[in-house]
């Protein structure tokens, strides 16, 4: 048997090593605790962000009519396995329907379809068929008409020598825009398409071209500028009747022309369009561009 002897310097070396690694263990244990706390904090942030995304998604897209109602579960197959058939989209067979919609409020045009006169007689004896009621069916037609209106103003000349006007001319038709080409109905339709339906001018021009009217985008931009001046009195009345804190702004762009529509906040936090005006400065939502505060209105 061999006896192993340790010197004092070897024992001191191993004691120092033990103290060193004991300190490393404490340091790593403390660092591990900090990292665990950080992971728990990040998991909480992720859960909060997931909840916020779900809320915003619900606000944007709303509830789908194809989703199942709460408290009602769809029956699975007998085996209850993973391969159970999903319910088909649409109305279930046998469920109560909502019936057909009533379109009697639409403008109605009746068309009479009659049997040809030569077929209203018996082919054997020649006796005539007698009326026996009618069969009725309905269709919905979508008609878009762009009409060119020609105004002819009658003139009359004096046939006497009395000191009165020599020529009488019928008054000109009313025009929303002086020397303008478009009627009030056309302008109303343009404003609805642009600012209610949110259609860009390029699509409005394309739709008009498909219906037979070829216009340039610049023409419609000039029309929108002129309409802005017409709505100035309404804009002033809205500003006088509405506190500034209840007014919000939304910017629309018509080609190269920027338009600001002044709106009033609704009870649910949204904005309802009220009027439009040409902004005194750029009103763009992009960062770095100048904005006009309500005090400059």
C-alpha positions, 0 to 999 in steps of 0.5 A, spaced: 500 500 500 502 506 497 501 512 502 500 519 498 502 525 502 499 532 500 503 538 501 501 545 504 501 548 498 497 543 494 491 544 499 491 551 499 491 551 491 485 546 492 481 550 497 482 557 492 479 553 487 473 551 491 472 558 493 472 560 486 467 555 483 463 556 489 463 564 487 461 562 480 455 558 482 452 563 486 453 568 481 450 564 476 444 562 480 443 570 481 443 571 474 439 565 472 434 568 477 434 575 473 433 571 467 427 567 469 424 574 472 425 577 465 422 571 461 416 572 466 415 579 464 416 578 457 411 572 457 406 577 460 407 582 455 406 577 449 400 575 452 398 583 453 399 584 446 396 578 443 389 580 447 390 587 444 391 584 437 385 580 438 381 586 440 383 590 434 382 585 430 375 584 432 374 592 432 376 592 424 373 585 422 367 585 427 363 578 428 362 573 422 356 571 421 358 564 419 361 563 426 357 559 431 353 562 436 356 561 444 353 555 447 351 551 441 356 546 439 356 542 432 355 534 433 361 530 431 361 523 428 359 517 432 367 515 433 368 523 435 375 522 432 379 527 428 376 526 422 369 528 423 366 532 417 366 539 418 359 543 417 358 546 410 358 553 409 351 556 408 344 555 411 343 548 414 338 544 411 331 544 414 333 551 418 328 556 418 330 561 413 329 569 413 324 569 406 325 573 400 327 580 401 321 585 398 323 590 393 316 593 392 319 600 393 324 600 387 322 604 381 317 599 377 317 598 370 312 593 367 313 589 360 307 586 357 309 579 354 303 576 350 302 570 345 303 572 338 296 573 335 297 568 330 297 563 335 291 565 339 286 560 335 285 553 335 289 549 330 283 544 328 277 548 329 279 555 328 276 558 335 279 563 339 283 563 345 280 567 351 284 571 356 285 566 362 289 571 367 297 572 367 303 569 370 307 574 373 315 574 375 320 579 377 327 581 375 332 587 378 335 591 373 341 595 374 341 601 369 346 607 369 345 613 364 349 619 363 345 624 359 347 630 356 342 635 357 341 641 352 338 647 354 334 651 349 333 658 352 327 661 348 328 669 346 322 674 344 323 680 340 318 686 341 312 687 336 310 694 339 314 701 339 312 702 347 318 704 351 320 697 354 325 691 353 326 690 346 328 682 347 326 677 352 330 671 354 328 665 358 332 665 365 338 660 364 338 654 368 341 654 375 348 651 376 351 649 382 358 652 379 358 658 375 359 656 367 360 649 370 359 643 366 356 638 371 349 638 374 347 638 382 346 631 381 352 629 378 356 633 383 352 629 389 354 623 386 361 625 385 362 627 392 358 620 395 363 616 391 369 620 393 368 621 400 363 616 402 365 610 398 372 612 398 373 611 391 379 614 388 379 619 382 382 614 377 377 609 379 371 614 378 374 616 371 374 609 369 367 607 371 365 614 367 369 611 361 365 605 361 359 608 361 360 612 355 363 619 359 371 620 357 373 625 363 380 627 365 382 626 373 384 634 373 377 636 371 374 632 377 380 635 381 377 642 379 370 640 380 372 638 387 375 645 388 369 649 386 365 644 391 369 646 396 367 653 396 360 652 395 361 648 402 364 654 406 358 657 409 356 650 411 363 649 414 363 656 418 356 654 421 359 647 423 365 650 426 360 655 430 356 650 433 361 645 434 366 645 440 373 644 437 374 638 442 369 635 438 372 636 431 376 631 428 380 631 421 381 626 416 385 628 409 383 625 402 387 626 396 384 628 389 390 627 384 395 632 386 390 636 390 389 635 398 382 636 401 381 636 408 374 634 411 372 637 417 368 632 421 364 631 428 366 626 433 360 621 434 358 618 441 362 612 439 368 615 438 368 615 430 367 621 425 361 623 421 363 627 415 360 634 415 364 639 410 370 640 406 375 645 405 381 647 402 387 646 407 391 652 408 397 648 409 399 640 408 395 636 412 398 629 411 398 623 416 405 622 414 411 623 419 415 630 418 409 633 414 406 640 417 399 639 421 394 644 422 391 645 429 384 646 430 386 653 433 388 655 426 381 653 423 
